[in-house]
Amino acid sequence: MHIEGYGPEPRDDLDVIRRAAARIREALPPGWTVWPAAGLGATDSSMDGSIQIQFAGNRPLDFAVQVKTSLTQAGAQELGNGLVALEENPPAPGLRRMVVSPYIAPPAQRALRERGIAYCDATGNLFIASSDPFMLVVDRGASADPWRGPGRPSTNLKGLPAALLVRALVDFEPPYSVPQLANAAGASVGAAYRLIDYLNAQGLLTYAVRGPISDVAWPPLLRQWSQEASPQDPRNTQSYLEPRGLEALMSKLRDKAEPSRCVVGGSLAAQANAPYAEPRLALLYTEDPQSLAESLGLRPVAGGANVIVAAPRSPVVFERTVEFRGVETVAPSQAVADLLNGPGRNPAEGEYLLDWMEGNTNEWRRQLDR
């Protein structure tokens, strides 16, 4: 398929290397030469080719190139760690490493940059840093995979199917097939395939056609979902005051006789695993905010609220909940989305919880009510 501005999709590894070399050449001023080649033979059998960069007869920069058809953030981190180790013991003096691909998504680019690994894709996303000789070349190409094909989903994580599927991708450890994911999430198989196709193109997961989803970069996926889709319905969200404070609110929730379901989100939910500071604002999800507020004796206020009562945009907030101090709370994945999208210090609390989740994945997944 030919894409305006990017040409046809690269055919094979050599085509990817040549297209990457052309993008590097375009980013450099006159006087520079860039030479691509396929295969390194006995020099380094783990690599797929080479690119040499040189200015007007000066000492060249030689890169051993590894071609990747797709990269998640986690995959880029692992690959980058391996390439850093290889650079410490290069098969030839001065040989550096570079990753090339038809398209490298922003999370994978960031993971490679953090490890100082050069990369370039066929759309022009580019990073090369060298201290000897000194060189820094950075350029931007496409922000989404231009060859993802017709009928693929738009760059949007809004809506009920996306909410169900994103939460399931975060909460359940792969591998699993797309139909298995759809069943676990309570979404249609068609919606699952569309979203997986899009996330694969964005480098947020690894998925082989007719194969399972093998890896999910769930921290950046949670960040993107929280940015695009607020969990709360602003048309049915109210601010209240619990005069006796949030401890009194928790006590009322434990003793609540009201039959309508309520789950605690945001800062109070985060306290179960990663307390950042004394919570100042409670978030309660329920289908009928006004009835819940009345049953708890909360006072409606225009300012100075310490309780937000909200109807959720989707019922996913009630999925895989956990118990904390006798009260039903949202899953950690949902709490992160609440906080990253919240006011004041909430985003900092969300990042703190997300850091804890990355270091304790098995622990919080075991908590989930499945």
N, C-alpha and C positions, 0 to 999 in steps of 0.2 A: 504494500500500500504506500502511495506517495503522499506525503504531508507537506503542505505549502511551508517553505522556509527550512524544512529539515530533510526533504528528499525521501526516497524509499527506505523502508526498514532495512538495517544491515542484514546481509545474507548469511554471513558466517564469521568466525573469529577473525580472520584476516581482514574482512571488510570492516569490522568494528575497530580494529587497530588502525587501519588506514583512515577511517573517518575521524577517530580521535586525534591522530597526528595532524590531520587537516585543520581541526578546530584549534589545536595548540598553535599551529603556524599562523592562523588568522589572528590569534591573541597577541602575537609577538610583533615588535616593530621591524622595519626593513633591516636586512643584514643577517637575520637569523635563518638557519636551515633546520628542518625537522625530517628525519629519515625513519620510516617505519619498516619493520621486517617481521616475518612470521617464523616462529620456531627459534629456539636457542641451542638445540642439539645437546651436546654433552655439557655445555656451559651451565645450564640450569634446566633440567627436565621438568621441574615443577611449574615453569612459566610457559606462556603460550606465544610469546614473541618479544620484540624489543622496539624501543623508540630512542633515537639519539637526537639530542638538541645541541646545537653549536652556533656560536657567534663568530663570524669573520676569522676563522682559523684558530680561535682560542681553544682551550681544552674543552672537550665536549662533556655533556651530561649524558650518561648511558643509563637507560631504564629497562629493567626486565619487567615485562608486562604480563599480568594475569587478566584474562577475559572472564567476566561474569555476566550471565544472561539476566540475572536479577539479584538484588541485595536487600535484605531487611536491615534495620539498624543493628539488631543483635548479630546478624551474619557479618555485617561490616566490622563490628567490634572484634569478633573472633578472628576474622580474616586479617584485620589490622594488627592485632596482637601477634599473629603468626609471621606477618611480613616484617614487623619491627625486629623480631627475633632473627629472621633470616638476614636482615641488613647488618646485624652485628657480626655475622660470619658470612660475608658475601662469597659466591663461587668465583668471582673475579674482582680485582681491586677497583674500587670506585663504583661498582654496580649498585644502582638504586632500584626501588620497587615502585610499580605503578599499577593501579587497578583501572581497567577500561570496561565500558559496558554500553549497550545501546542507550540506556537511560539509568541514571543513579538518582534516586529520590532524595529529598532534603534530609530526612533522618539518617540515611546511610552516608551522605556527604559529610554531615557533622561528625559522625563516628570516625570516619577516616581522617578528617582534618585534625581531630583531637589527638590522633596517634601519629600525626605528621606524615601520613601516607599520601603520596601523589595520586590523583585520580583525574579521569577525563571521560565524558560520555559523548556519544555521537551528536547530541544536541548542543554541546558547548559548555556544560557545567564542568569547571576546571579548577584544579588546585595543584600547584607545584611549588614547593619550598625547598631551597638548598642554601646552605651556609658556605659551601666551598665547591665550586664558585658560587657567589651570592646570586640568588634568583628567587623572586616571588612573583608568581603569575596566578591570578584569580579571575575567573570570568563566570558569567551566569548564562545558562541555556534555558531549556524548557523547565517550567515549574510542575509539569505533569507529563506523564508518558505520552508522546504524540502518536505512538503507534499502537495504542491500546485497542483500536479496532472499532467498527460500527456496533451500535447496540450496547455498548458498555455504559455503566452507570455514570451519572454526572458526579462532579467533585462535591459531594454533599452527604453529610452524615445525619441529616435531619430526618425526623419521622419515626413512626413506631417500629417498622422492620429493622431499621438501622440501630435503634436503641436496644432492641432485643438481641440482635446479632453481635453488636459491639460488646455488650455486657457478657455474653456467653464466650466470646473470644478471649476476654480478659480473665474470666472466672475459671474456665476449664483448660487444663493443660493439654496441648496437642501431643501426639498426632490424632486427628479425626478427619473423617470425610466430610464433604460439604453437606450431604444429607443428614449425617449424624449431628453436625452443628445445628442445622435447621431444626431438627427434632428437639435437641436440648434447649434451643432458644425459644421454641414455640413460634417460629416464623416459617414462611413458605420456602420450599427448596429453590424456586425461581428467584426470590428476593435474595436468598443466601448466595447463589451463584453470582448474581449481579454485584453484590457488595464485595464478595471475595475477589472477583476479577478486578474491581477498582482498587482495593487495598493492596493486592499483589502488585499492581502497576505503580502504586505509591511507595512500594518498598516496605510496607508495614506488616507483611506476612510473607511466608514462603509457601507456595502452592503449586504442585505439578499437575498438569492436565491428566485426568483419570487417576490421579494419585491423591494422597491425603494432604491436609494442611499440616505442615511439619514444624513450623516456627511462627510465633506471633510476637511482634515488637509492641507489646501491650502498653508500656509507659507512654511512648509518643502517640499511640492510638487513643489512649484515654485523654491526653492533652488536646488532641485534635477534635475529639468528640465533644469535650466540654466547651471548646471555643465555638463550635458550630451549632450546638443544640442544647439550649438551657433545659434542665430537667423540670423546671417549674413553669406552670401556666400563668403568665403575668395577669391574665384576665380574672384569675381566681386565686390571688395571693394577697394575704392581709397581714398587717403588722399589729402586734399586740404587746402588752406589758404584763409580766407576771411579777407583781409587786414584791413578793417574798424571795425572788431570785430563782435561778435555774435548778438549785437543789430541791426547792419546793415543787417545781414543775416535774422533776423526775419522780418525786414521791406521788404526785397526783397521777402521773401516767401509770405507775405500778398499780395504783388502786382504782384505775378508771373502770367504771361499769358500763360506759357507753358502748353499744355494740358495733359502731362503725370502726373500721380498721384504721390504725394510725401507726406510722413508723417514724423513728427519729433519724434525721440525716445530719449532714454538715459537721460542725465542730463537736457536738455531743457524740456523734457516732464515731468520730476519729479518736475520741478519748479511750475507746476500748483497746486500741493497739498502739497509737503514737500520739500521746498527749503533747501538744505544742506549747500551750499555756492555758491558764484558766479560761474556759469558754465564756464568751460574752453574749453570744447570740445563738438561740436554739432554732432549729428548722424541723418542722413537723409536716409530714405528708399525710393527707387524708382525702377521701373523695368529697367530703362535705366540710370545708374549713370553718364555716360559720357555726355549724352545730358542735363541732369539736371544741372550738374556742369557748362557746357558751358552757359546755359541760365541764371544762377545766377552770372556769371562772376567770378567763383572761380579759383584759381591758383593751379595747381597740384604741390605738394611738396614731397620731400623724408623725411623731418624732420620738426618739428615745426608746424605741422598741427593743425588747430582749428576746422576743419570740416571733418567728415568721411561720404562719400556717399556710400551706400551699396545696392546691390540687396538682398532682403530677401531670405532665404532658402525656405520659404513657404509664401503664401499670408495671413497667420494668423495675420501678423503685421498690416494689413489693417482692421481687424475685430474690431468692437465696439470701434472706435476711439472717441476722445473727442476734443473739441475746446479750445484752450488757446491763448488768445491775438490775436484772428483772424486767428490763424494757426491751421491746423489739426495735432494732436499729437496722439501717440499710447495710448492705455489704460494703466492705472497704472500697471496692471499685466504684460504687455509686457515691460514697462519701467523698472520694477524690473529685469526681465530676461536680458534685455540689460545691465544694470548696474552691476549686479553680475558677468557677464561674461566679463566686460570691463577692461580697463587698469587703472593704477594709483589709484586715490581715488574713482573710479567708484564703486567698491564693497562696500565701506563704505556708499556711497550715496544710493546704492541699499538697504542695511540693514536699513538705516534711513527711506527710503520710505516704506519699508515693515512694519516697526514698526508703522508708521502712518496708513497704511492700516488696520492693525490689530485693531487699536483703532477707526477706522472710516469706518467700513465695509459698512454700509448702505449708507454713503455719496458718496464714490467713485463708488459704484455699480449703484447709481442713475445717475451718469454722463454718463454712457456708452451709445453709439449710437447703439441701438438694432434694 
